Amino acid sequence: MVHTYEVLVDIKEFADQANSICQCGTSRYEIMAESKQNADNMARSQARREHPNGTEYDVRVTRLLS
């Protein structure tokens, strides 16, 4: 059975490899998946597509929406 999960992904992006200055932010996704594990993986993939320069992706499935 497919459910809709709210997933938050904390993303850390560095300007370049020679610089230690980073930008941190959080993206929110509503993911339709059969399990929390699938929702986690799908949100991580989507965050990587939207933020290709990201170096860290911390995924949190926060709640079941439906």
VMD Tcl script that draws the C-alpha trace (Angstrom):
set ca {
  {0.00 0.00 0.00}
  {1.33 3.42 -0.96}
  {1.41 6.24 1.59}
  {2.48 9.88 1.43}
  {5.39 10.72 3.73}
  {6.76 14.11 4.72}
  {10.54 13.97 4.39}
  {13.03 16.67 5.37}
  {16.55 16.65 3.93}
  {19.31 18.77 5.48}
  {21.82 19.67 2.76}
  {25.35 20.99 3.16}
  {27.04 22.52 0.10}
  {30.58 23.87 -0.08}
  {31.42 26.68 -2.51}
  {34.51 24.79 -3.71}
  {37.00 22.24 -2.42}
  {39.61 24.85 -1.50}
  {37.17 26.82 0.65}
  {35.74 25.76 4.01}
  {32.70 28.05 3.75}
  {29.51 26.09 3.34}
  {25.84 26.76 2.81}
  {23.34 24.71 4.81}
  {19.65 24.36 4.16}
  {16.66 22.06 4.46}
  {14.36 20.88 1.69}
  {10.91 19.45 2.35}
  {9.40 16.74 0.16}
  {6.10 14.88 0.08}
  {6.99 11.42 -1.19}
  {4.55 8.69 -2.19}
  {6.12 5.34 -1.33}
  {5.33 1.89 0.02}
  {7.63 2.22 3.06}
  {9.69 4.69 5.09}
  {12.86 3.17 3.61}
  {11.65 3.81 0.06}
  {10.58 7.36 0.98}
  {14.04 7.97 2.47}
  {15.80 6.74 -0.68}
  {13.51 8.67 -3.04}
  {13.94 11.94 -1.10}
  {17.73 11.51 -1.03}
  {17.77 10.97 -4.81}
  {15.57 14.01 -5.41}
  {17.74 16.19 -3.14}
  {20.87 15.07 -5.01}
  {19.27 16.02 -8.34}
  {18.21 19.45 -7.04}
  {21.50 20.11 -5.20}
  {24.26 18.37 -7.21}
  {27.03 20.24 -5.34}
  {25.85 18.93 -1.98}
  {28.36 17.02 0.12}
  {26.08 15.86 2.95}
  {22.43 14.82 2.84}
  {20.73 14.08 6.16}
  {17.30 12.56 5.49}
  {14.50 12.47 8.06}
  {11.10 10.95 7.41}
  {9.08 13.09 9.81}
  {5.49 11.91 9.47}
  {2.93 9.93 7.56}
  {0.57 12.30 5.75}
  {-1.84 9.76 4.28}
}
mol new
graphics top color blue
foreach p $ca { graphics top sphere $p radius 0.5 }
foreach p [lrange $ca 0 end-1] q [lrange $ca 1 end] { graphics top cylinder $p $q radius 0.2 }
display resetview
